[in-house]
Amino acid sequence: TPHVETQYGKVHCIMTGTPRANRPAILTFHDVGLNHKSCFEPLFKHEDMQEIIRRLPICHVEAPGQHEGAKTLPTAYSYPTMDQLSEALPSVLKHFGLNSVIGLGVGAGAYILARFALNHPDLVDGLVLININPNADGLMDTVANKVCIEYCLCVSFNISVNWNHLLHNAALTTYRHHITTTMNQSNVSQFFRSYKQRTALEVERPIPGGNVNVRTLKCSTLLVAGDNSPAVEAVVDCNAKLNPTKTTLLKMADCGGLPQVDQPAKLTEAFKYFIQGMGYLSSASMTRLRSRTTSSSSLMSFDGPRSRAHTNELQHGRTQSVGTEEKRGRSHTDISMDSISNVNQNMSKSTEVAC
């Protein structure tokens, strides 16, 4: 059965691949208004992702009532809080015999995985968090989530909702169809309400020479946002609150609120280098990927907590970020794309990347 019994009710899960004791699984958690298919299928079906899928098992977790064909949750059912959803995950790992995971979450799912990693650092090897908002609702709230739920709730009244900031036109029709035909909108509204009532993550950046034992994520973390996404401000704020030696911020050019749908190739590339940096992909397996990127300029940034005197950005093609940085008088140094795989071991200052 795809349902796993937890202390907060049944959670719908899809497991692919065979768990191995010496390797983590990739555990995904979707955003509001989406499920594992609509949120992650374009990413996991991309040709470059197959190398990862062959090496690491995948566990997709869906919040209660969010899977395709879900029946309306009973009136007496009390929907889990974000904290409770994160505390349901150890039961999922135990059910599938997973010793540790690399979390991949979007929006609400990113928040849930971050809280899971804070409370269970021994179970999380790494995190890739897309559009995460570390704050309670009302502080730089992610508009993307609001639009998702507004669309869900308003579609029956034929109220027009502007999704252009979320996705490029090619994906608009697909997602309108998905939300109106495959999601139980009553259940979606409950998940959304739970996300709206979240508390702040209460993470704090450790300061060398100061309090280094603050509450923060212990694992390697890649924060991701599209440069046109309404979530950018919240993601940047999250980056400022995490350990700079373990955190990389990736801003994706020409990308809206769902980078894994808009730019699956770029996100797969970053994901591969992130996993390689953790030691789970050999350099030999990166050869084909690397050959695609050597022709475009690659720039990496090293951002300190306050001063950014030596800032570069890792980018492919043309983005406006380099011009912006140059106007601020920051120096830029061309380096290899391979450097992202060494982020976790070698960086003493936080890293900001654009691609």
N, C-alpha and C positions, 0 to 999 in steps of 0.2 A: 504494500500500500504506500502511496506517496505522502500520506499524512503521518506526521510524527507527533506522538502524545507528549505534551510538555505540561508544566505546572500551571500554565496560563491558557490551556486549551490546545487543540490540534493545529499544527502548522503544516502547510502544504510544501513539500520538498521534492526536488528532482535531482537525483544523483547519477552522474555519469563517470565512468572510469573506475579503477580499482585503487582504494586507499593503500598507501605504503607507509610503513612505520617511520622511514627516514625522510619522507617528503610531505609537505603540507598539501592540503586541498585548497582550491579556490572556492570561497564561499561568497555568493552574491546576494544582495538584498536590494530590491527595486524601490522606486519612488512612488509617491501618491499618484493614483490614476493609471498606474502601469502594473504589469506583472513581469515575471521573468522573461517571457517571450518578447513582449513589446519593448521592454527596457534593455535587454541584452542580446537578443537574437542577431541583430546586424553586426554586433561585435564578435560574437562567438562563431558566426558563420563566415567571417572574413578569412580568406586563404592564409594570411600570415598568422592567424591565431591558432591554426591547426597544430603547429609545433608545440605550443603550450598545452593544448588539449591532449596531445599524445603523451605528454610527460607528467601532467598533474591532473588528478581527478577534480571534477567540478560539482559543487553542491549549490543548487539554486534554492533559496528560501523565499517563500511568499507569505506575506502577512495574512492573518485569518480573513477569509472571505474575499481575497483579492485574485485568486486563480480563475482561469477561464471556466465558465459554466458554474461558478459558485452560487449556491442557493443563498437567499437572504438570511442573514444571521438572526437567530431567535430574539424576540423582543427582550427577553430576560437576560440575554448575553451581555456581559459587561466587557466592552472592548479593552484589550490590554493597553497600558500606557507605553510610551517609548521605552522607559526603563524596564518594564516587564517584558516587552518584546526582546530586548537585549538579553535579559536573563533567561529567556526561553532557548537561546542558542546553545548553551552547554548541553542541553538534552538532545539537540540535533546532532552535535558532534559525537556524543556518546552513542546515539542510535546507529550512526554510520561507521563507528569505529575510527573517528578522525582524531589524531593527536594534536594537530594544530592546523591553522588556516591562514591563507592570505585573503583578507576581506576586500571585496569590490562592491561598493555601494553608491547609490545615487540619491541625492536629496534626503528624504526621510530615511532611506536605507543606509546612507552614509552616516547619518547621525546615530542610528541604532548600532552600526558596526563600531563606531568610535567609542560609544559608551560600553559596548561589550569588551573592547580592547582595554579600556581604562579599568574595568572591574576584573578582567581575566587576562592579564598581560601574558601569562604563561601559555595561553591557547592561541595567541595571535602572533604570527611571524612578521606580517606586513599588512599595510592598508593602502588601498587606492580609493580615495574619497572624491567623488564628483559632486559639485554643487553643495558641499556641506555648509550648514549654518550652525555654528557652535552656540548661538545665543537663544534665549527664550524668544517666543513669538513677540513681534513688535519692534525688535531691534534688528534692522536690516533683514527683515523676513524675505524669503525667496519668493519673488512674484511668480516664478514658474509654477510653483505648487498651487498658488491661488488660482492661476489660470486653468490648470488641470481640473481642479474641483469645480470651478465656476462653469467650465464647459460641461462637465458631467451633470451638474444640477440644472443648468439653464437650457440644455439642448431641447428638452421636451417643450419648452416655452418659445423655442425658435429665437432665442436671444443670441445675437452675434457676439462672438468672442474673438479677439485678435490674437492669433497664435504666431504671428510673424516673428516675434522676438524669441520664440521658443525653437522653432524649426525652420529650415528652408523649405521652399514650396514643394519640393519633391516628396517630402515626408508628410506634409500636412494632411493629405487625403487619407493616407494609411492610418494616421493616428486618430483622426476624426472617426473613421470607421471602427477602429479598435475600441475606443471609449464608448461609443454608442451601441455597439453590438456584442462585445465580449465581456465587458466589465459589469458587475452588479453595482449599480450606482448608489444604492442604499449602503452597501458595505464600504464602498469607496469613501463615502461621506464620513463614516465612522473612523476609518483609518486617518482621514484628513483631520478630523476633530482631535484625535489622539496626538497627531503631530503638532497641531496648533497649540496644544496644552503642554508641550515639552518644557523641560527646565533647561537652563544653560548647562553646558558641559562642565563648566568650572575648571578649565585647564589653564595652566599658567606656564609661561616660558621660563625655564631655568636660567639663572644668570651666573656666569662664571665669577667666582669670587664672592658670590652672594648665596642665596638659598638655592641649592642645586637639587633639593629633595622635594620640589613642588609637585603637585599632581599634574601629570602630563602623559602623553602617549609614549610608551617605551619602545615601540617598534618603528621600523622604517616606514615612512608615510609619504605617499604621493598625492598631493591635492590637485584637482583638475577643475577648470572652468573654461567655457567658451568665452572668447573676448567680447561677444555681443550678448552674453547671458546676463540676466538680472541678478544672478547669484554671485557675480564676480566680487562685489564688495564684501559679502559675507565670507567667501573663501579666503580672500586676502586677510580679513580679520582673524580667521582661524589660523592661518599661517603665522601671524604675529604672536599667537598664543602657544605655539608648539616649539619643541626643542629644535633649534636651527641645524643641529648636527645630524638630525635624523629625518628632516622634512624637506621635500621638494615641492615647489609650486609650479604647476604647468598651466599656462594660458594658451588656449588653442585659437589660432587665427581663423577668420571666416567661419565662425562657429557660433551657434545659438545655445539654447539651454540644455540640449541633449548631445554632448560631444560624441558619445558612443554610437549615436545614430547619424549625426551630421558628418563626423570624421572618423569612422571606425579604423581606417588604415593608420592614421596618425596616432590614435590612442593605442592601437595594438603595438605600434613601434615603441612607444613610451613604456607600455606595460612589459614588453619583452626586455627592454634594458633594465627596468626596475627589478624584474625577477632574476635577470642575469647577475645584477649587483648583489643579490641575496645568495647567489651561488647555486641556483636551481636550473640554470641553462648554461651550457658550455659556449665558449666563444665560437666554436665551429658551427653551432646551430644558428649563429647570427650572421653568417657570411652573406646569405642572399639578401637579408634585410639591409645590411650595411652597404652593399653595393648600390642599393637604391638611393642612399642618402649622401654618398660622397660627392655627388655633383652639386649639391646645394650647400650654401654656407651654413655653418653651425656655430652658434655663439652661446656660451654658458654664462650665467650670472652668479655672483657670490655676494649675497646681501647680508650685511650685518644687521643686528637688531635696531640700530639707529643710523649709523653712517653707511652710505652706499658708494664709497669712493671707487670701488673696483667692481663694477656691475656689467655683466654681459648677459645676453639672452640666447638660449639655444633655439634656433628657429630654422624653418624650412620655407623657401619661397619668400615672398615679400610680406612683411607685416609693418604696421605703423609703430610698433613698440620700439624698434631700434631708433627711429627718428626722434621719438619722444625722449628716449634715454639720452641721446646725443645733445638734445636741447638743454638737458639738465647738467651737461658737462661731465657725463660718466664715460670712462674709457671702455673700449671694447676689444676683446682679444679672440681671434679665431682659434677654436680648438675642435677636437674630434667629437663626433656624436657619441663615441664610446664612453665619454666621460660620465654620462648619466648613470652608467652601470657601476661607477665607482663612487657615486654620491654618498652612499651610506657609510663607506669606510673612510673617505678622505676629507670630507668637507668639515671645516671648523666653523663655517658661517652658513646661514640658510641659503638655499639655492632657488632662484627664480628662473623659470624656463618659459620660452614662447615657441610655438611651432605652428 
